[in-house]
Amino acid sequence: MNPLRETASLQVTGVAVEGDPGHEQITHLQWEAASSVGIASAQALIGWLAEDPANEAWLADGDRRVAVEVVRPVGAPPYLRSRIGGQWGDHLLGLPRL
């Protein structure tokens, strides 16, 4: 059973980064939802976000919710990055490391 399939909204609370500390090197994300917690690979979370437009990932920045979205660069694999107010941010890289 895949716990990601049991929720439509999750909060990202930590990341694992391999190599240089960039968004493209995020390999896993720790998450919390209303009824479960877990760790998912970045690729699994990208797939989960793509499979249903109602699925949302976010992180807390003080009292704000910051969206976690998929960046799809031409000629490179997709990766995750925060986005707020239409601007890409570095919020994911500021989360605790796994």
C-alpha positions as CSV (number, residue, x, y, z in Angstrom):
1,M,0.0,0.0,0.0
2,N,1.3,3.4,-0.9
3,P,0.5,6.0,1.7
4,L,0.8,8.8,-0.8
5,R,-2.3,7.5,-2.5
6,E,-4.3,8.0,0.7
7,T,-4.0,11.7,0.8
8,A,-4.3,14.7,-1.6
9,S,-2.3,17.2,0.6
10,L,0.9,16.7,2.4
11,Q,3.4,18.9,4.2
12,V,7.1,18.4,3.4
13,T,9.2,18.5,6.6
14,G,12.7,17.4,5.6
15,V,14.9,16.5,2.7
16,A,17.8,14.3,1.8
17,V,20.3,15.8,-0.6
18,E,23.0,13.9,-2.4
19,G,26.1,15.8,-3.6
20,D,26.0,19.5,-4.2
21,P,23.2,21.2,-2.2
22,G,20.9,22.0,-5.1
23,H,17.3,21.3,-5.8
24,E,18.3,18.8,-8.5
25,Q,20.1,16.7,-5.9
26,I,17.1,16.3,-3.5
27,T,16.7,12.5,-3.4
28,H,14.0,12.0,-0.7
29,L,11.5,14.1,1.2
30,Q,9.9,13.5,4.6
31,W,6.3,14.3,4.7
32,E,3.3,14.5,7.0
33,A,-0.4,14.2,6.1
34,A,-3.6,14.2,8.2
35,S,-3.4,10.4,8.8
36,S,0.1,9.4,8.0
37,V,3.8,10.3,7.8
38,G,6.6,8.9,5.6
39,I,9.6,9.4,3.4
40,A,9.3,9.3,-0.4
41,S,11.8,9.5,-3.2
42,A,11.7,12.8,-5.1
43,Q,10.7,10.9,-8.2
44,A,7.7,9.3,-6.3
45,L,6.5,12.7,-5.1
46,I,6.9,14.1,-8.6
47,G,4.8,11.2,-10.0
48,W,2.2,11.7,-7.2
49,L,1.9,15.4,-8.0
50,A,1.5,14.7,-11.7
51,E,-1.1,12.0,-11.4
52,D,-3.9,14.2,-10.0
53,P,-4.1,18.0,-10.2
54,A,-5.8,18.0,-6.8
55,N,-2.6,16.6,-5.2
56,E,-0.6,19.3,-3.4
57,A,2.6,19.3,-1.5
58,W,3.6,22.3,0.6
59,L,5.9,23.4,3.4
60,A,5.5,25.8,6.3
61,D,7.4,29.1,6.3
62,G,6.3,30.7,9.5
63,D,2.6,31.1,9.2
64,R,2.6,30.8,5.3
65,R,2.1,27.7,3.2
66,V,4.6,27.5,0.4
67,A,3.8,25.3,-2.6
68,V,6.2,22.5,-3.6
69,E,6.0,22.2,-7.4
70,V,7.7,20.3,-10.2
71,V,10.3,22.0,-12.4
72,R,10.5,20.4,-15.8
73,P,13.6,21.8,-17.5
74,V,14.1,21.0,-21.2
75,G,16.7,18.2,-21.6
76,A,17.0,17.4,-17.9
77,P,15.1,15.3,-15.4
78,P,12.3,17.0,-13.4
79,Y,12.9,18.1,-9.8
80,L,11.1,19.7,-6.9
81,R,11.3,23.3,-5.8
82,S,9.2,25.7,-3.7
83,R,7.1,28.4,-5.4
84,I,5.4,31.4,-3.7
85,G,3.9,34.4,-5.3
86,G,4.8,33.1,-8.8
87,Q,8.5,33.0,-7.9
88,W,10.7,30.0,-7.4
89,G,12.3,29.8,-4.0
90,D,14.9,27.9,-1.9
91,H,12.6,26.9,1.0
92,L,13.1,23.2,0.4
93,L,16.9,23.5,0.8
94,G,16.3,25.2,4.2
95,L,14.4,22.2,5.6
96,P,16.1,19.8,8.1
97,R,18.2,17.1,6.4
98,L,17.3,13.5,6.7
